[in-house]
Amino acid sequence: MINVGLLGCGNIGRIIAKGQDNFKITAVYDTAEAKVNAFGKEFGAVPYTDFASFLKESCDVIVEAASAAAVKSHAKDVLKSGKDIIIMSVGALADEAFREELLDTARENSCKIHIPSGAVLGLDNIKVGQIAKVDKILLRTTKSPASLKREISERTQLFGGKAGDCVREFPKNTNVAESLSLAVGKDIDVELWADPAEDRNMHEIFFEGEFGEIYARIRNVPSPDNPATSYLAALSILSLLRNLDSPLVIGA
Ligand SMILES: NC(=O)c1ccc[n+]([C@@H]2O[C@H](COP(=O)([O-])OP(=O)(O)OC[C@H]3O[C@@H](n4cnc5c(N)ncnc54)[C@H](O)[C@@H]3O)[C@@H](O)[C@H]2O)c1
C-alpha cells in the first residue's frame, strides 16, 4: 500500500480520493479550512492547513493537485523532506530558473518529480525529441469561449507563439503546452483558439522529425466539478498512482 499526501482538495483531488486502490490518501492539505476538514472526514485522511505539519506525515509520495502557486511555494520543501512529488500544475515548471532549482533539489535528495500525462497524449514517444532531430512540434488547442472566459461569436485565434510566452499570457491554459515542452526538451510552438462550435477541450499535436511524423487529436470532456479541467487529466493521475508499484512499466 502506497501512502499518499494530497496537496489540494478540489476537483482532481476528489477524483483521486474516490479511486483509491493500491494507494491510500493518509493526509490532505488545502488552504480552504472547511473544505480540507470535510474532505479529511469523508475519506479518512488527516486534514492540515499548516504545510509544515502536513509534510511531517510519513507519506511515500505527495500529489500536487492545487495550483502553480502551490508548486512554487511547496514543491522544493517536499523534495527536501525526501518525498517524491507528482505535479499536476505543470505550468509552474515553465519558469526555467525555478525548474532547474527543483531538479537540483530532487537530485540532491534522490527524489523523483513525476509529471502525469494529464490532459494530453503521446508524451511517451514525444520524448524521442530529446535524442533525435525534430523539424516541427506544434500544439493547437481549441476551447469553447466559455471555457476561456471570453465572449466570442466566431472561431478566433487568441495566441500564436512559444509555449513559454503562452504561459505568461494564459497561465490557466498552459499545462499541456508545458508538459509537451518538457517531454520534447524544447519550448514548443503553440496556438490557442476559441471556437463557439467546440464544446470540448481539443488538443492537436503536429510533430515531425527524423522518425517520421505524428498528428494526434484529443477532444477532452470537461470534469464534472471543474469545466476548466479535462476529466482525462484526473484519470491520468489515477492511472499513474495505480501503476507506481507495478512491476510492469508501460510506455514510459
Ligand atoms: N497537467 C494537466 O494536464 C492538467 C490538467 C488539468 C488541470 N491541471 C491542474 O491541476 C490543478 C488542480 O485542478 P482542479 O481541477 O482540481 O482544481 P480545483 O480548483 O478544483 O482545486 C484546487 C484545490 O487546490 C486548493 N489550492 C489552490 N492553491 C493552493 C495553495 N497554494 N495551497 C493549498 N491549496 C491550494 C484550492 O483551495 C482547491 O481546493 C490546477 O492547477 C490545474 O491547472 C493540470
The ligand as an SDF file (V2000), in Angstrom:
LIG
                    3D

 44 48  0  0  0  0  0  0  0  0999 V2000
   -1.3520   18.5940  -16.2470 N   0  0  0  0  0  0  0  0  0  0  0  0
   -2.5370   18.7540  -16.8200 C   0  0  0  0  0  0  0  0  0  0  0  0
   -2.7720   18.3590  -17.9800 O   0  0  0  0  0  0  0  0  0  0  0  0
   -3.6530   19.4000  -16.0230 C   0  0  0  0  0  0  0  0  0  0  0  0
   -4.9600   19.2740  -16.4830 C   0  0  0  0  0  0  0  0  0  0  0  0
   -5.9570   19.8310  -15.7200 C   0  0  0  0  0  0  0  0  0  0  0  0
   -5.6860   20.5370  -14.5660 C   0  0  0  0  0  0  0  0  0  0  0  0
   -4.4040   20.6860  -14.1630 N   0  0  0  0  0  0  0  0  0  0  0  0
   -4.0680   21.4780  -12.9630 C   0  0  0  0  0  0  0  0  0  0  0  0
   -4.3680   20.7570  -11.7910 O   0  0  0  0  0  0  0  0  0  0  0  0
   -4.6420   21.6640  -10.7160 C   0  0  0  0  0  0  0  0  0  0  0  0
   -5.8890   21.2130   -9.9450 C   0  0  0  0  0  0  0  0  0  0  0  0
   -7.0250   21.1880  -10.7990 O   0  0  0  0  0  0  0  0  0  0  0  0
   -8.5030   21.0560  -10.1700 P   0  0  0  0  0  0  0  0  0  0  0  0
   -9.4530   20.9440  -11.3070 O   0  0  0  0  0  0  0  0  0  0  0  0
   -8.5320   20.0030   -9.1070 O   0  0  0  0  0  0  0  0  0  0  0  0
   -8.6550   22.4980   -9.4670 O   0  0  0  0  0  0  0  0  0  0  0  0
   -9.6780   22.9510   -8.3420 P   0  0  0  0  0  0  0  0  0  0  0  0
   -9.7480   24.4380   -8.4190 O   0  0  0  0  0  0  0  0  0  0  0  0
  -10.9600   22.1800   -8.4350 O   0  0  0  0  0  0  0  0  0  0  0  0
   -8.9760   22.5330   -6.9560 O   0  0  0  0  0  0  0  0  0  0  0  0
   -7.7830   23.1090   -6.4870 C   0  0  0  0  0  0  0  0  0  0  0  0
   -7.7320   22.9860   -4.9600 C   0  0  0  0  0  0  0  0  0  0  0  0
   -6.4350   23.3750   -4.5350 O   0  0  0  0  0  0  0  0  0  0  0  0
   -6.5110   24.3460   -3.4910 C   0  0  0  0  0  0  0  0  0  0  0  0
   -5.3730   25.2440   -3.6160 N   0  0  0  0  0  0  0  0  0  0  0  0
   -5.1060   26.1080   -4.6110 C   0  0  0  0  0  0  0  0  0  0  0  0
   -3.9340   26.7550   -4.3670 N   0  0  0  0  0  0  0  0  0  0  0  0
   -3.4700   26.2750   -3.1920 C   0  0  0  0  0  0  0  0  0  0  0  0
   -2.3020   26.5320   -2.4150 C   0  0  0  0  0  0  0  0  0  0  0  0
   -1.4000   27.4560   -2.7930 N   0  0  0  0  0  0  0  0  0  0  0  0
   -2.1230   25.8450   -1.2830 N   0  0  0  0  0  0  0  0  0  0  0  0
   -3.0470   24.9130   -0.8760 C   0  0  0  0  0  0  0  0  0  0  0  0
   -4.1790   24.6340   -1.5600 N   0  0  0  0  0  0  0  0  0  0  0  0
   -4.3810   25.3110   -2.7060 C   0  0  0  0  0  0  0  0  0  0  0  0
   -7.8650   25.0370   -3.6830 C   0  0  0  0  0  0  0  0  0  0  0  0
   -8.3550   25.5510   -2.4570 O   0  0  0  0  0  0  0  0  0  0  0  0
   -8.7320   23.9020   -4.2360 C   0  0  0  0  0  0  0  0  0  0  0  0
   -9.3560   23.1750   -3.1900 O   0  0  0  0  0  0  0  0  0  0  0  0
   -4.7940   23.0610  -11.3760 C   0  0  0  0  0  0  0  0  0  0  0  0
   -3.6300   23.8390  -11.1550 O   0  0  0  0  0  0  0  0  0  0  0  0
   -4.9260   22.7400  -12.8570 C   0  0  0  0  0  0  0  0  0  0  0  0
   -4.4010   23.7690  -13.6900 O   0  0  0  0  0  0  0  0  0  0  0  0
   -3.3850   20.1090  -14.8610 C   0  0  0  0  0  0  0  0  0  0  0  0
  1  2  1  0
  2  3  2  0
  2  4  1  0
  4  5  1  0
  4 44  2  0
  5  6  2  0
  6  7  1  0
  7  8  2  0
  8  9  1  0
  8 44  1  0
  9 10  1  0
  9 42  1  0
 10 11  1  0
 11 12  1  0
 11 40  1  0
 12 13  1  0
 13 14  1  0
 14 15  2  0
 14 16  1  0
 14 17  1  0
 17 18  1  0
 18 19  2  0
 18 20  1  0
 18 21  1  0
 21 22  1  0
 22 23  1  0
 23 24  1  0
 23 38  1  0
 24 25  1  0
 25 26  1  0
 25 36  1  0
 26 27  1  0
 26 35  1  0
 27 28  2  0
 28 29  1  0
 29 30  1  0
 29 35  2  0
 30 31  1  0
 30 32  2  0
 32 33  1  0
 33 34  2  0
 34 35  1  0
 36 37  1  0
 36 38  1  0
 38 39  1  0
 40 41  1  0
 40 42  1  0
 42 43  1  0
M  CHG  2   8   1  16  -1
M  END
$$$$
